[in-house]
């Protein structure tokens, strides 16, 4: 936990400060470009005035041709100079843009690494997978303590099951879903219609509040089957809905249909999907959403308030660790003095963190 704070959270703030300082320098250079070109234009006006004054003092008109030559030479030379100046400023602004982007990336990567670690208490987590443009797009959403929420994109291809379109038949062959039941005129056993789902592919899946939701679709017939597996303390509860252009059937609520369900042949594939989704959660690729108290802070990259909020939450644990550092003289990797120096780089946010952790003024 201390490493997450020291190495990632503080570095995210420091990189953000660096980014803003560089941006101010860049804006300053951008503001100077019109100023320096205007100064060159003013110089040209002054030089031409001097030429005009000199010509006015001469008795003969011999200087007129010379004036024209000098004015042309001044104009050409100063235009070249202005071009060199603007190119120089453009290059300096461009170099700063590269450095700004690097600082911005560092800040984002550090907050991403921080949130990947077990620093915050997770209240709830949901995993979503959806078939989009020929691939499974997947995301995990976390709801953490103190109104902090964040999403990571996941690498679906890191698990074998989601590397390509997943057909139900590849999990279990020959599964049939009962979709209709009718008694004949003689009152004999009900006649049941089935839909074979081997060719149905998984169009979406999610684990939401511990429950599994999976949708298998057949694009040719515009049919889909939705499975919901609710996990209790010991048992799983399964519900199935079938839908096509003509009907929507809650299969598990109709006794005549539920009684002929091949539950075991359905349960095993769903268990496998559930396990794969949980495995997929470890394959985080990118932080794509970060919300604190309902406010999006990812787009602005302003992680200072988040850092202070988190430090305030975990101050007791961090203070205990700092006491251990003080009493353990052999610890040469992180010292209180090193921490103070790093907090200085974090600017005003670092000063506020120091006060929260009882480190005094920096």
N, C-alpha and C positions, 0 to 999 in steps of 0.2 A: 504494500500500500504506500509506503514512504517513497519507494522507487517511482511509482506511478506519479506521485505528486512532484518529486524532485526532478525527475528526468523528462516527464512528458507534459504535465499540466503547466509547470513554470515555463518550460521552453515554448509552449504554445503562446503564452502571454508575451514572452520576450520577443518572439518572432513577429507577433502582431504589432508590438511597439516599433520594432525595426521597420516593418512594412510601412507604417504610418509616417515615420520620420523620413524615410526614403521618398514617399509620395509627396510630402511637403517640399522636399528638395527639388523633386521633379516639377512640381507645380510652380516653384520659384523660377526655375529655368524656362519653363514655358511662358511665364509672364514677362521674362526679360527679352524674348525674341522680338516682339513689336517695339520695345523700347530701344534696343540696339539698332534696329533697322531705321527707326525714326531719327536717331542720332546721326547716322550716316547721311540720311536725306538732308538733315539740317546742315551738316558739314558742306554738302554740295551747294546748298543755297548760299551759305556764307562765302564760299570760294567764288561763286559766280558773282556775288555782290562786289567782292574785292576786285574782280576783273572789270566789272562795269564801272566802278569808281576810278580805277586806273585809266580806263579808256576815256572817261569824262575829263580827266586832267590833261590828256595829250592834245596837242594843238592840231596835229595832222590826223588823217583817218587811216594811217598805216597799221594801227593796232587791231583794226576790226577783224581782219582775216586771222590774225594770231589768236584773238579772243575765241573765235569759232573753233579753232583747232584745239585750244586748251579746254574749252567747255566740253567738247566731244571726248577728249582724252580723260578728263575728270569723270564724266558720266560712265564711260566704259570701265575705268579703273575701280570706281566706287561700287559699281554693280558687281564686279568680280569679287570685291572685298565683302559685300553683303552676302553674296552666295556662299563664300567660304565661311563666314560667320554663322549663317543659318545652318549650314551643313554640320559645322562643329557642334552647335547646340543640339541639332537633331540627333547626332551620334551620342552625345552625352545623355540626352533624354532617353534614347533607346537603350543605352547601357544600364541606366537606372531602372528601366522597365523590366529588364531581365532580372536584376537583383530584387526588385519588388515582387515579381512573380515567384522567385525562389523563396523569399521570406514568407509569402502568402502560402506557398505549398508546404513549407516547414511547419507553419502554424497549424495548418489543416491536418498534416500527417501526425503531428504530436497530439492533437486533441483526439484524433482517430485512434491512435495507439492507446491513449489514456482510457477512452471509453471501451476499448477492447478488453481491458483488465478488470478484475473484480474489485473495483474501488467503491462503486455505488451499490446500494442494496436494490435488487430488482424486485419490483412489486408484481409485474406481469410481463410475459413475453409472448409474441405471436409470430409465427412463421408463415409466409405466403409464397406459393409457387403458381405461376400462370404461363400457359403456352402462348407466346407472342412472337410472330414473325419467324416461326421455325425453330425457336429455342424456348427453354423454360427460363422465364425471368423470375428471380426469387429474392425475397427481402425478409429480414427479421426486424420486428419492432419491439423496443423495450420501453416499458414504463417504469421509471426508477423513483426513488424517494424524492420528496421535496419538489414535486412538479417538474421533473426532468424527463423528457422523452427523446428517444433517438432511434433512427433506422439505419441499418447496414444493408447494402446489396450483398448477395451471396453468389458464389460461383457454383451454379447448378451442375456444371460438367465435372466437378470434383467428386461426384458420386455416380457410380455406374448406372443406377436406375434412371437418372434424369439426363443422360447424355444425348438421348434422342427421344422422339415421341414414344411414350409408354402406353402400349396396348394391354388391355386387361388379359388377353390371351397369353401374353408373355409371363404373367404372374400366376395364372391358373387357367387351364384350358377347359372349354366346355361349360362354363358357368351360364346358367339361364335365370333370368329374372321373371317371376310370374307377374303379369301385368293386367290380367282380366280373368274373371271367373263368372260362370253362369250355370245354373241348374237346368237339366233338360226336362222335357215334359213329363217324363216318367218318374221324376223325383229321385233319380239315381245320383251318384256322385257328381259333384260340380265339374264342369269342363273348364280347364285352366289354359289360358294362352300364355306363352312364354316369349321372351325376347332374349336371344343369345347375344352376349356382349363381348365375345372374343375380340372383335375388330374395333370396339369402342376404345378411344384413346383418352388418357388423362389430360383434361383441359385446364384443370386447376386443383390445387390442394392447399390446405392450411391447417395449422394447429392454432386454435384460438381458445384461450383460457383452458388449455389442457385437452380440449375436444378436437377430434379430427374431422375435417370436412373435405370430401373428395368428390370431384365431378368428372365423370367419363362421358364422352360425347361421340356420336356417330354423325359426321357431317353430311353423309349421303342421305340419310333418312331424317336429319334434323331432330334426332332423338338424344336424350341424355339421361343418365342415371346419377343421382346424388346420394352419396353415402355419408352418414353422420355417425361417428363412433364416439360415444360419451364414456369416459373412463371413470368408474367409481373407485372405491377403496380396493376392492378385490375383483369385481366383475366389469365387463365392458357391455355397454348398451348400444345396440345398432338400430338405426332407422334408415329406410331406403325410400327414395322417391323416384318414380319414373315419369318422364315427360316427353311428349312428341307434339306434332301439330294438332292432334285431335283430342288429347287427353292429358291429365295430370293425375297420377295415381300414387297415393301414400301407401306403399306396399305393406309396410310393417303394421299398419293400423287396420288392415283388412284380414280377419282371421283365416279366411279361405286361401289367401295368398301367402300370409306369413307362415302358415303351417307347412307349406311345401317349399319354403326357402332353403337353399343349400347354404346354411349359415357358415358352416365350417370352411367351405370352399371360398367364401367371401371374407371371412374373418382373417385368415392367414395373409392374403394379399394386403389387406388394410393395415395389419400389424407391421408388415414389411415397409409400407409407405410411411407409416408413423415413425418407425425407427430411422428410415432414410432422411426424413425431414429433420429429426433431431441431430443426426450426423451432419447434415448440411449446415446447420447453425454454426458450426466451427469454421466454416470456409468463408469468412467475411472478406470482402474485397474493398468496399468503399463506404464511408459515412455519407449518407444522402439526405438525412434530416436530423435536425437538432432543435428542440423546442424547450424553452424554459419559461414556466408560468404562462404558457399559451403564446409566447413570442418566439418567432423564428430568429435564431441567432447564427445559423450556419451561413446564410447568404452574405451577411455582413462580416462574418468572421470575428465578431467582437466577443472574445471569450473571457474578458476581465470580470464581468459580473458573475459569470458562471464559476470562475475560479474562486472568487471570494465566497460565493454561496456554498461551494463544496468544502472549502477550508473551514468555514464556520460550522458545517455539518460534522466534519471529522476532526475538529480541533483537539478533542481530548485524546484520541488515539495518536495523533501526530505529536502532541506535547509529550506523551509517554515515551514515544520513540526518541524524541530529542533529549529527554532526560537520560535515556540509555546511552545515547551517543556521548553525552557529557561525561558519564561515569565510566565509559569504556574507552580508555586512552589508546587502545590498540587499533581502533577503527580509524584507518587512515584514508578511507575512500570518501566518506562524507563527514564533514565536521560542521559544527554550528557556524564557524567563521565562513566556511565555503558556502553554506546556505545563505548567510547574510549577503555575501558578495553577489550571489545569483539573484537574490531578491532585489538588490539595487538595480540590476539590469531590467527588472520588471517594472521600474518606474513607480508611480503612485500606487499601483496595485500591489507591488512588492512591499511598499511601506505599510499598507493596510494589512497585508498578510502577516507581516512581522509583528504588528500590534496584536492581531488575533492569537498568534502563537507565543505571545509574551516574550518576544525577542528584543523589545525596546526599539528605540529610534535607529535607523540605518545610517 
